[in-house]
Amino acid sequence: MENVESKGAGVIRIKMDESVCQGCRTCESVCSVFHTGATNPTTSGIKILQPKTGEYTANICKHCFDAPCAKACPKGAIVYNEYSYVYEVTDDCTGCGACAKACPFDAIMISDAAAGAKKAYKCDFCGGKPACIEACPRTALSW
């Protein structure tokens, strides 16, 4: 991989207008359904957090230039996608959690037993058209 910084990695991010979000978590559900066909909060690449009553924020992969998650993966299962300019998790993932521990933003989820085989999940822009942005009923999410 050559100079991902010049290709746009880390530049395009999903943003959240925290003044608009009401914490419905539709984005979490749509993300997990898009990636696995079922709703499970441990298979979503977006997490809605509630730091205080009535206040919500989103925890989403920042698509770091240096990708500590990819460097930490012992299987090389987090790879750079030149089409969407993001790092994504491949089927080689074993769910060991090394990437989640390396992520400075706590933006990687490791699936639970209900999801089947353990695997890491992080935002991958749904291949270029983020389902969470389109599904947000309050338009709190954007590029």
URZI-V676308 format. One record per backbone hydrogen bond with DSSP energy under -1.0 kcal/mol. NH is the residue of the N-H (numbers start at 1). CO is the residue of the C=O. E is the energy in kcal/mol with one decimal. If there is no record, write none. Layout:
BEGIN
nh=NH co=CO e=E
nh=NH co=CO e=E
END
This chain:
BEGIN
nh=8 co=5 e=-1.1
nh=9 co=4 e=-1.8
nh=11 co=8 e=-2.2
nh=15 co=142 e=-3.3
nh=17 co=140 e=-3.0
nh=18 co=16 e=-1.1
nh=20 co=17 e=-1.9
nh=21 co=17 e=-1.4
nh=29 co=25 e=-1.9
nh=30 co=26 e=-2.8
nh=31 co=27 e=-2.1
nh=32 co=28 e=-2.2
nh=33 co=29 e=-2.4
nh=34 co=30 e=-2.5
nh=35 co=31 e=-2.0
nh=36 co=32 e=-2.5
nh=37 co=33 e=-1.8
nh=43 co=40 e=-2.3
nh=47 co=59 e=-2.0
nh=49 co=57 e=-3.3
nh=55 co=52 e=-2.5
nh=57 co=49 e=-2.3
nh=59 co=47 e=-3.3
nh=71 co=67 e=-1.9
nh=72 co=68 e=-1.7
nh=73 co=69 e=-1.0
nh=79 co=88 e=-2.5
nh=81 co=86 e=-3.2
nh=85 co=81 e=-1.7
nh=88 co=79 e=-2.9
nh=90 co=77 e=-3.4
nh=93 co=90 e=-1.5
nh=101 co=97 e=-2.1
nh=102 co=98 e=-1.6
nh=103 co=99 e=-1.3
nh=106 co=103 e=-1.0
nh=109 co=121 e=-2.9
nh=111 co=119 e=-2.9
nh=115 co=112 e=-1.6
nh=116 co=113 e=-1.7
nh=121 co=109 e=-3.0
nh=127 co=124 e=-1.4
nh=128 co=125 e=-2.5
nh=134 co=130 e=-1.5
nh=135 co=131 e=-1.9
nh=136 co=132 e=-1.4
nh=139 co=136 e=-1.1
nh=142 co=15 e=-2.1
END
